[in-house]
């Protein structure tokens, strides 16, 4: 249990599922907050468009992410949240 709590409060890697390049959207605000607070771990972004957001590579799907991500932050419409959550759980996030 301690390891799970540590991964939540001190993650070595974070995935933002629903990352956005649009300022003011939740998926963009979260990235900016992580970056502005000197997070030193690995940051992974997921958006079906791919590309790059705020200097970070964007993966097109959760399945494209590397293994071993500690924490996933979902910023998705309600209809997409449960399937994404299930996929994250399968991968141990």
N, C-alpha and C positions, 0 to 999 in steps of 0.2 A: 504494500500500500504506500509506503514512503516513497518508493520510486515513481509511482504514478503522480503523487502530489508534487514531487520535485519537477517532473516533466511539465506539469501545469504551471507552476510558479517560476521555474527556471529552465524553460525549454532551450535546447541547443539548436533546434530547428523548428520553424513555424511555416505553415502553408496558409495562405489567404485564398480561400476558395470563393470565387466571385470577385476577384480583383478587377478594378476599373481604372481606365486612363482618364476618366472624366472627373475633374475637380468638383468637390461637393458631394459626390456619391459616396456611400458608405465604404465600398470596396477600395476607394482611393484614399479616403480619410484614414482608414486603418493602416494602410501602407505608410502614409506620411507620418502617422503617430509612431509607428514602430521605428522608422528611420530617424525621426527627430529625437528619439529617446536613447540613441546610441546602442541599439540592440546589436550585439556582436555575434550572434549565431547566424545560421543559414536561413535566408528568407526565400520562400518559394511562392510563386503566384500562379493561379489557375484562372484562365478565361478562354473560352472556346476560340477566340480570335488569335490567340498566341501573340507573338511579338515581344515587345518590351514595354514595361511601365516603370517610370521613375528610375530608370537605369537597371532594372531587374528583369531577367528573362522570364517570360510567361509561358507556362505549359498549357497545352490545349485541354488536358483532362487530368483528373486525379490519377488515373492509371499510368499516365506518363511521368509522374513524380518519382524521384528515387525512393528507395526503401529507407526506413528508419526515421521518419519525421515524427517529432515529439508531439506537436500541437497543431490542430487545424482550426482555423477561424472561418466559419461559414457566413458569407454575406450574400445570401441567395433569396429568391422568392420562396414563399412557403411551399409551393408545389415541387420545387427542386431540392428542398432541404433534406427530406427523409432519404431519397435515393443517394444523395451525396454523403449523408451521415453514415449510411450503411456501407458505402464504398470505403470511406475513411476508416471505419471500424474494422473492415476486412484487412486493411493494410496496417492496423495497429496504431493508428493516430488517435 
